[in-house]
Amino acid sequence: MVSTNSKSYFREVEKSHRTYNAALKRAGSRQSMMNLFWRHKRQHEALLRKHLKDEMLQVIQLKKKFK
């Protein structure tokens, strides 16, 4: 099941990858490429944490219906 929340997450990830790939093409050194990667990785992890938190809230709400 793909919820609105999931669609939003995928759009954010896609946007993040577009900006990351564009910045990689402009990078002038190995160090700047590595800095871009680490920044992208942190952003990606934050997006995933937020997405999983939102999904857990959804599950908790659905579980309440069974009690």
C-alpha positions in Angstrom: 0.0 0.0 0.0 1.4 3.3 -1.0 0.1 6.1 1.2 0.3 9.8 0.6 3.1 9.9 3.2 5.1 7.3 1.1 4.6 9.4 -2.1 5.8 12.4 -0.3 8.9 10.5 1.0 9.7 9.2 -2.5 9.4 12.7 -3.9 11.8 14.1 -1.3 14.3 11.3 -2.0 14.1 11.9 -5.7 14.6 15.7 -5.2 17.6 14.9 -2.9 19.2 12.7 -5.5 18.7 15.2 -8.3 20.4 18.0 -6.3 23.2 15.5 -5.2 23.9 14.3 -8.8 23.9 17.9 -10.1 26.3 19.0 -7.3 28.6 16.0 -8.0 29.0 17.1 -11.6 30.1 20.5 -10.4 32.5 19.2 -7.8 36.1 20.3 -8.3 38.0 18.0 -6.1 37.9 14.6 -4.4 37.4 16.3 -1.0 34.4 18.3 -2.2 32.9 15.1 -3.7 33.3 13.4 -0.3 31.8 16.3 1.5 28.8 16.2 -0.8 28.4 12.5 -0.2 28.4 12.9 3.6 25.9 15.7 3.5 23.7 13.7 1.2 23.9 10.7 3.5 22.9 12.7 6.5 20.0 14.2 4.6 18.9 10.7 3.4 19.1 9.3 6.9 17.0 12.2 8.3 14.4 11.6 5.6 14.2 7.9 6.3 13.9 8.5 10.1 11.1 10.9 9.5 9.4 8.5 7.1 9.6 5.6 9.5 8.4 7.6 12.4 5.3 8.7 10.4 4.7 5.1 9.3 4.9 3.9 13.0 2.3 6.5 13.9 0.1 5.1 11.2 0.5 1.6 12.6 -0.2 2.7 16.1 -3.4 4.4 15.0 -4.5 1.2 13.1 -3.7 -1.0 16.1 -6.0 1.1 18.3 -8.9 -0.1 16.1 -8.3 -3.7 17.1 -8.3 -3.1 20.8 
